Amino acid sequence: MKPDKFVDDLKSLTYAINGLAMRVHRELGMGCLEAVYNDALEYELRLAGIEFEREKEYQIRYRDTILKHKYYADFVVQGNLHIEVKAKKGIIDEHYRQVINYLAISKCRLALLYNFGAPSLEIKRIILGPRQGPNA
């Protein structure tokens, strides 16, 4: 696949997923648990025929060992797009740092951070830069 085709496909994919997330927020509103929004988003992704893994497990390497605790991605779509779901009053710097670390661990380059806890759905697109992540 040509790089520009990959970018176009990723833009179309993120646009479609953003629409699904908006549908979830419109139907459920704010105030539910993150797990409820994850369940609804999973339903929408399946209905749309979008390939994904939910709560995908990643091991965390520290120096020469694998740590006991693992990271579980809310969603990994088509192996290259990470989705993180929040249900908070707002998105804060800690959420960005968390997603950057998740991207570095998962080797994904792009994430969508959704916050369903606000009156309007908050959507942040996060790209992993060359000097970001746990070992930057």
QUIGIUR-V855169 format. One record per residue. RES is the residue in three letters. OMEGA is omega in whole degrees, 0 to 359 (999 if undefined). D_LAST is the distance of its C-alpha to the last C-alpha in whole Angstrom. Layout:
BEGIN
{{RES OMEGA D_LAST} {RES OMEGA D_LAST}}
END
This chain:
BEGIN
{{MET 179 30} {LYS 180 29} {PRO 181 26} {ASP 176 28} {LYS 178 30} {PHE 179 26} {VAL 179 25} {ASP 179 29} {ASP 180 29} {LEU 177 26} {LYS 179 27} {SER 180 30} {LEU 180 29} {THR 177 27} {TYR 180 30} {ALA 181 32} {ILE 177 30} {ASN 177 30} {GLY 178 33} {LEU 179 34} {ALA 178 31} {MET 177 34} {ARG 179 37} {VAL 181 35} {HIS 179 35} {ARG 182 38} {GLU 186 40} {LEU 184 39} {GLY 179 38} {MET 175 36} {GLY 178 36} {CYS 174 35} {LEU 177 33} {GLU 181 30} {ALA 179 31} {VAL 178 34} {TYR 177 32} {ASN 179 30} {ASP 181 34} {ALA 179 35} {LEU 176 32} {GLU 178 33} {TYR 181 36} {GLU 179 36} {LEU 178 33} {ARG 181 36} {LEU 180 39} {ALA 180 37} {GLY 180 36} {ILE 181 32} {GLU 180 31} {PHE 170 28} {GLU 179 27} {ARG 181 27} {GLU 179 25} {LYS 184 24} {GLU 175 22} {TYR 174 19} {GLN 180 18} {ILE 179 15} {ARG 174 14} {TYR 183 14} {ARG 184 14} {ASP 183 17} {THR 173 19} {ILE 182 19} {LEU 182 19} {LYS 181 22} {HIS 183 21} {LYS 175 20} {TYR 179 19} {TYR 179 21} {ALA 176 21} {ASP 177 24} {PHE 167 24} {VAL 186 23} {VAL 178 25} {GLN 174 26} {GLY 184 23} {ASN 181 21} {LEU 181 21} {HIS 175 20} {ILE 176 22} {GLU 182 22} {VAL 176 25} {LYS 174 25} {ALA 185 29} {LYS 177 28} {LYS 180 30} {GLY 177 27} {ILE 180 23} {ILE 182 21} {ASP 180 17} {GLU 179 17} {HIS 177 18} {TYR 181 15} {ARG 179 12} {GLN 182 14} {VAL 177 15} {ILE 178 11} {ASN 178 10} {TYR 178 13} {LEU 180 13} {ALA 181 10} {ILE 185 12} {SER 184 15} {LYS 172 14} {CYS 180 16} {ARG 187 15} {LEU 176 17} {ALA 170 18} {LEU 179 21} {LEU 180 21} {TYR 171 25} {ASN 181 27} {PHE 186 30} {GLY 181 31} {ALA 179 32} {PRO 173 35} {SER 179 34} {LEU 175 31} {GLU 180 28} {ILE 175 25} {LYS 176 22} {ARG 184 20} {ILE 180 17} {ILE 178 15} {LEU 178 11} {GLY 184 10} {PRO 183 8} {ARG 180 5} {GLN 175 5} {GLY 187 5} {PRO 185 6} {ASN 182 4} {ALA 999 0}}
END
